Amino acid sequence: CKVVMDKMVGRRRQVAKVRDTAVLQTSVTRNKSWAMKRLMKDLKEIEENTIPTVGVTARPMDKDLFTWRGNLRGPEGTLYYGGVFHIE
């Protein structure tokens, strides 16, 4: 009887883990979807140049919306003037 009970408890734990994993994956997918929408909005805003971007460029990497590359020019009147700084 104890062996049967142990197996039942073990199965319940497995089912609970599967359920928890499914909830977590749904949450991650939902958050990723929201993040992708936001990044697409930001990219569109940059492409349409609705914000001043003097000395600044930014683009997502090929096929990866979550990794961006950009360049910043050193502002005039600073030690950084004339420099171009690459960021990822």
C-alpha positions, 0 to 999 in steps of 0.5 A: 500500500505504501509503494502505491501511495509513493507512486501516486505522490510521485505522479502528482509531483510530475504533473505539478512540475509539468503544469508549472513548466507550462505556466512558466513557458506561457509567461515567458512567451507572453513577455517575449511577445510584449518585448518583441512588440516594443522593440519593433515599435522602437525600431520603427521610430528609429527608422522613421527618425521621429526622434533626434539621433544626431551622432547615434545609430542603432539597429538590431542584429540580423535575425535577432531582435533582442541583440542590437548594435549601435554607434555613438559619436563623441560630443563636441567640446568633450574629450570624446570628440572625434571618437566613434564608440561601438556598442552591442 
